[in-house]
Amino acid sequence: MPSSLAAIAHAKLPAASYSSVHQLAQAVNTPLVKALRHPWVHSIVRLDAVEVALTALHPLLSLTDVRARVVSIVEETTTTKTFLLQPNALWAGAQAGQFVRVQLEMNGRRVERAYSLSSRPGARRIAFTVKRQDQGLVSSHLHKAIKVGDVLTISQALGEFTLPAMLPGKILLLSAGSGITPVMSMLRDLKARDYQGDVVFVHVCRALDDLIFAAQLKALADDFAGMRLVLHYDASTGAFTPSVLAQQVPDLAERSSWMCGPAGFMDAISSYWDAQGLASPLFSERFVGAPVLPSTAPGTPVQVAFVKSGTTFTTHGTAPLLVQAERAGLSPKHGCRIGICRSCQCVKTSGTVENLQTGEVSSAPNELIRLCISTARSDVALAL
C-alpha cells in the first residue's frame, strides 16, 4: 500500500532524506485524495472511511494527517514534560521557532492546542515541550494520560517566529518560563548551523528547580563557543526588569533579538525597546489572544446552519459562534478559544458576522472566519 510510506519512512531513512520522502508521499497521496473527494467516488467510498480503515491497519497510516508516535517522554521539571515524536512521512519539516497544533479526543470532543517545537530543524525526531497549567485541561491530559507508544495527530509546522536564512553577526535570545521552548529550538539550530557569530541566551525563571532544559543548556554552554548563557532566578536575584537586561547585555542596540515568555514580561521588554529608541529588531512569539471587544450586535436570535452536516441551531445573545454551537450540543473542532491557533477556522458561505477582536463586521460570502472570536449578526451558513 503506497501510504505505508507514512508509517515506515522515518524509521528506515536518514534525516537528510526526509524531504524527498515527504515529496514522494505527497506525490502518491495528493492525487489519491483528490480522486476520493470526487463526487462520483465520494458517493461510493468516503475519504473518512478510508482513513478509519488505514488507522485500523496501522495507527500511523493516513492519506491526509501527520501522525506521530510518542517514543519517549522527558520530565524536564516537576511541571514540564517534553514529548519526543516519530512522525510519518507526511511531515514536511519545520523551522526553528515554529509550533504545531496537537489534536486530541477528550470526553468525546476534538480539541487542539498549539505547542512550540523544542527540537532542532532536521532532527530525526521532533519534540514539543508542555508546562502543565493548574486549570489547563489539555496540558494536564498530556501529562497524565499520554504514554510512550501513543500516536498523536499534529499539524504541519506553523508560525513566523523564525531565524532568517542569513544570520546577523550578533543575536540575543530572550525567554522566560515556558517561553524557552521555541527559543531553545533556535539555539539548537544555531549550534547545528555552526553559527560563527556572537549569541547571548538570557532566560528567566523562578528558581533552579523551574529551569527547563537544565542539562541541555549546560551542555550547550560548554560546547558552543560563540554562546554566552545568562540565567536569572527571580526568587534569589529579584524580579527581572529591562534595566537588568541592559546591564547583562549592554550592546542591545547591536543585536537582533528574539523573545518569548509571559505577556507582562514581553510587554515590559517591548516598552523598554520603544522608550530607548533601539533600532535593533525585536521579534516575539505570543500565545495570548487580543482583547475581546464588546459586541455591537443586537443579540436577537438568528439561525446558524452547519451546511455539511445539515445541523441548524438558534443563537441566544452575542456569544461567539463556538460557544453558541456548544450550547446547542454541537462539538466543532477548536483549540485555544482566543483566536490564535485557527483550529476552529471555517468557511462562512453566507451571512453577516462580527469579529470580536477587531470589531469588523463582514457579509462577504465564502470567507474564512474563526468561530471562537466571531458572533453572528444575521442568519449564517458555515461549511461544517
C-alpha positions, 0 to 999 in steps of 0.5 A: 500500500503506497501510504505505508510510506507514512508509517515506515519512512522515518524509521528506515531513512536518514534525516537528510532524506526526509524531504524527498520522502515527504515529496514522494508521499505527497506525490502518491497521496495528493492525487489519491485524495483528490480522486476520493473527494470526487463526487462520483467516488465520494458517493461510493467510498468516503475519504473518512472511511478510508482513513478509519480503515488505514488507522485500523491497519496501522495507527500511523497510516493516513492519506491526509494527517501527520501522525506521530508516535510518542517514543519517549517522554522527558520530565524536564521539571516537576511541571514540564514534560517534553514529548519526543515524536516519530512522525510519518512521512507526511511531515514536511519539516519545520523551522526553528521557532515554529509550533504545531497544533496537537489534536486530541479526543477528550470526553468525546470532543476534538480539541487542539492546542498549539505547542512550540517545537523544542527540537532542532530543524532536521532532527530525526525526531521532533519534540514539543515541550508542555508546562502543565497549567493548574486549570489547563485541561489539555496540558494536564491530559498530556501529562497524565494520560499520554504514554510512550507508544501513543500516536498523536495527530499534529499539524504541519509546522506553523508560525513566523517566529523564525531565524532568517536564512542569513544570520546577523553577526550578533543575536540575543535570545530572550525567554522566560518560563515556558517561553524557552521552548521555541527559543531553545529550538533556535539555539539548537539550530544555531549550534547545528548551523555552526553559527560563527557569530556572537549569541547571548541566551538570557532566560528567566525563571523562578528558581533552579528547580523551574529551569527547563532544559537544565542539562541541555543548556549546560551542555550547550554552554560548554560546547558552543563557543560563540554562546554566552548563557545568562540565567536569572532566578527571580526568587534569589536575584529579584524580579527581572526588569529591562534595566537588568537586561541592559546591564547583562547585555549592554550592546542591545542596540547591536543585536537582533533579538528574539523573545518569548515568555509571559505577556507582562514580561514581553510587554515590559521588554517591548516598552523598554525597546520603544522608550530607548529608541533601539533600532535593533529588531525585536521579534516575539512569539505570543500565545495570548489572544487580543482583547475581546471587544464588546459586541455591537450586535443586537443579540436577537436570535438568528439561525446558524446552519452547519451546511455539511452536516445539515445541523441548524441551531438558534443563537441566544445573545452575542456569544461567539459562534463556538460557544453558541454551537456548544450550547446547542450540543454541537462539538466543532473542532477548536483549540485555544478559544482566543483566536490564535491557533485557527483550529476552529477556522471555517468557511462562512458561505453566507451571512453577516458576522462580527469579529470580536477582536477587531470589531469588523463586521463582514457579509462577504460570502465564502470567507474564512472566519474563526468561530471562537472570536466571531458572533453572528449578526444575521442568519449564517451558513458555515461549511461544517 
